[in-house]
Amino acid sequence: MHSRTAKIALVSSHPEVYEPCDDSFALVDALLADRTNLLQHHPSICMEIGCGSGYVITSLAVMLGHEGFVPYYIATDINRHAIRATRETMDAHGVYTELVNTDITSGLEKRLAGSVDVLVVNPPYVPTPEDEVGCEGITSAWAGGENGRSVIDKILPAADTLLSEKGWLYMVTLTANNPSEICLEMRKKGYASRIILQRSTEEESLHIIKFWRDSDSELELNNLNYWTKLVMN
Ligand SMILES: C[S@@+](CC[C@H](N)C(=O)[O-])C[C@H]1O[C@@H](n2cnc3c(N)ncnc32)[C@H](O)[C@@H]1O
């Protein structure tokens, strides 16, 4: 991962906190490319899972901040240093976010169920030994376990619980995570999906996928299952 300059002016840093990198930049670029839709979407609650330095959620708040409406922002991270870094980054840009030091969305499901209109996630997606997942400090920023899917597979049902009827999820994935399988998993939950940005670096091929609820997806899948059963019997 080579370094580029963040698009917002000030990003807090700490040795134990993930420094914005190509994946963070790709996610913000995807959000910027979708900015007109995001503005028309009028999100009431925007959320980030795994906020790290706060680069992504602050960029989102800045890009949506000039049009007269102010969504409520909330972000979580399992790393307490990341919570402090995000607070500093947001303060530097005059935006407010509720910050919660927790595992994914633990403790927030009851309060936020069905109410998040925009959810952004750059998860730990690097394939690693399973025992590195959820380690203290910086390792938890990238350690994704088998196929890089351990944390992603916990985020998907949490996203389904939290997203509103009109909710959108933007998530970074790596080819090794098997993005088409992730899309199929979400399709089973009734979501359509689209790759809105694809970026290859020297080290990895990233996809930023957008998910939204679509009853036709569920219908299509039911039809597909029905026809598959018919053909197989
Ligand atoms: C790849 S970094 C992304 C950081 C930041 N969003 C960015 O794009 O620059 C992943 C972040 O997820 C956090 N994280 C890892 N496992 C988590 C979990 N189970 N719950 C919440 N946050 C988690 C890490 O601490 C880290 O800050």
The ligand as an SDF file (V2000), in Angstrom:
LIG
                    3D

 27 29  0  0  0  0  0  0  0  0999 V2000
   -8.7280   -1.1540    7.5970 C   0  0  0  0  0  0  0  0  0  0  0  0
   -8.9440   -0.2060    9.0660 S   0  0  0  0  0  0  0  0  0  0  0  0
   -9.9260    1.1360    8.4220 C   0  0  0  0  0  0  0  0  0  0  0  0
   -9.8070    2.4040    9.2370 C   0  0  0  0  0  0  0  0  0  0  0  0
  -10.5180    3.6030    8.6170 C   0  0  0  0  0  0  0  0  0  0  0  0
  -11.9330    3.3670    8.4930 N   0  0  0  0  0  0  0  0  0  0  0  0
   -9.9350    3.9000    7.2580 C   0  0  0  0  0  0  0  0  0  0  0  0
  -10.5820    3.5530    6.2480 O   0  0  0  0  0  0  0  0  0  0  0  0
   -8.8450    4.4660    7.1900 O   0  0  0  0  0  0  0  0  0  0  0  0
  -10.1400   -1.1890    9.9600 C   0  0  0  0  0  0  0  0  0  0  0  0
  -10.6120   -0.5780   11.2960 C   0  0  0  0  0  0  0  0  0  0  0  0
  -11.5790   -1.4610   11.8760 O   0  0  0  0  0  0  0  0  0  0  0  0
  -11.3400   -1.5760   13.2660 C   0  0  0  0  0  0  0  0  0  0  0  0
  -11.8640   -2.8710   13.7020 N   0  0  0  0  0  0  0  0  0  0  0  0
  -11.3210   -4.0980   13.5370 C   0  0  0  0  0  0  0  0  0  0  0  0
  -12.1200   -5.0520   14.0560 N   0  0  0  0  0  0  0  0  0  0  0  0
  -13.1930   -4.3950   14.5520 C   0  0  0  0  0  0  0  0  0  0  0  0
  -14.3690   -4.8140   15.2390 C   0  0  0  0  0  0  0  0  0  0  0  0
  -14.5960   -6.1110   15.5190 N   0  0  0  0  0  0  0  0  0  0  0  0
  -15.2640   -3.8860   15.6320 N   0  0  0  0  0  0  0  0  0  0  0  0
  -15.0380   -2.5600   15.3820 C   0  0  0  0  0  0  0  0  0  0  0  0
  -13.9450   -2.0920   14.7420 N   0  0  0  0  0  0  0  0  0  0  0  0
  -13.0450   -2.9990   14.3300 C   0  0  0  0  0  0  0  0  0  0  0  0
   -9.8280   -1.4480   13.4060 C   0  0  0  0  0  0  0  0  0  0  0  0
   -9.4430   -1.0690   14.7030 O   0  0  0  0  0  0  0  0  0  0  0  0
   -9.5240   -0.3920   12.3430 C   0  0  0  0  0  0  0  0  0  0  0  0
   -9.5700    0.8930   12.8670 O   0  0  0  0  0  0  0  0  0  0  0  0
  1  2  1  0
  2  3  1  0
  2 10  1  0
  3  4  1  0
  4  5  1  0
  5  6  1  0
  5  7  1  0
  7  8  2  0
  7  9  1  0
 10 11  1  0
 11 12  1  0
 11 26  1  0
 12 13  1  0
 13 14  1  0
 13 24  1  0
 14 15  1  0
 14 23  1  0
 15 16  2  0
 16 17  1  0
 17 18  1  0
 17 23  2  0
 18 19  1  0
 18 20  2  0
 20 21  1  0
 21 22  2  0
 22 23  1  0
 24 25  1  0
 24 26  1  0
 26 27  1  0
M  CHG  2   2   1   9  -1
M  END
$$$$
